[in-house]
Amino acid sequence: MSTFKDDNRPYCPAHLQSQFRCILSSVDARAERSLKDLIAGFCGADAQVAEACFPALCEITSRGLKAYLKSKLYSDEAREDVIQEVLKRLWMRRGKWEDKGASGWWALVKRIADQCRIDMVRKVGGEVLWDDAEVGEVEDGESTTVELLLEAIADREALYRAADELWLGFSELISDRDRVRRALAAQLFYQHALGWEEVLTMLNRNSPDRPLSRVELDSWLADPSVIRSAAFRTLFRSNDQLASHLLEMDPIDEAALNALTVLAMAPNPKVAPPGNWTWPEVQVILWRYRQAERVDKIQAHELCSVEKDEMAALFDRCLAKFPFSDIMKQLLDSLERWPLATRELSEPGLWQRLVFEYYCRETSNHRDIFDRTSSPADLASYRLTMAMLNVWLSNGRLFARLAAHLQQAGGEA
């Protein structure tokens, strides 16, 4: 089993960049060199060269944006609108962008995309004025290294498979389908208290071509990676799931949530808001917990009418409604008869995998990640502090560890 170990090495962005470069070169070295050349040409002083480089740069950038916006916007049309606006803004400021390499390019693209997404949600008419201050300086730390690692790998899902191998303990030889089957088997047996015959019947009904035997099922249920995977799937909640829970819209209905988002941003909705919230509170909940906006960005929204002190009280109410502690209590109750399985809930790899998933898929806000993980971790006898989480993320330790794992796996392959 691979677990995170603090080797006390000082954090060094250059060292991390070097590791990520090695990984990217093993994925597609030619594509990386080509991207560097396109960025250099587009950012250079020669307008004709910039114009010649832009179409190919647009194609690569669009692919990265589609992956980045997949969990950020609710429709293909909305994502495409943002992509086109990002490309438009990049072109309008051609010659003014400084060439900071591939990592700097992706950090810039991400920041512009976030601004475009905010503008879309605001639904203001006409052209939105902006300047370079909106994208700020390119950071050399976590956002740069994370985006470099995530966006430049052609198969983004491979990153999450590697995370399962590193922190949950799965073998790289096990397919995605079998990983899901194994986790489902553990959930049915441990959490839903189904017998072996019932579990076998349910799993074999969906996979008649690959019938599961009792001996195989026993080996799955005793496998620490399977137990951790089942716990991970149980504890994780996407932004949509969390927002739906807070707004008392369980079970989750994406179409209804999309409609509510549009309604909440409209002036003077004619219907009552969901739950025990006001419409301004619903706006804030959607901004923070569905769209992962920072608090300062929410306060700067033109539509936001919730005062700063009122917002703090609102977030306290939301924290009180978070489902994560109740989920962990139910999980502990279901595993009470199985002490070896219960022990896996306190393994560091489970919590590092959850933190990584929240950071990469849902939100980069450390406080929000901490709020979703610290209470259930305490119940599982795993002490997760804000200082630890900051070390994992801000100091790049999780990503350096994953980078090393990918590099080792690539070398062995």
PyMOL commands that set and color helices and strands:
alter all, ss='L'
color gray80, all
select helices_A, chain A and resi 13-43+47-69+76-92+101-122+132-134+142-152+156-168+176-191+196-206+214-221+224-235+239-246+254-265+279-290+295-300+308-321+324-334+339-346+348-362+366-379+386-393+397-412
alter helices_A, ss='H'
color red, helices_A
deselect
rebuild
show_as cartoon
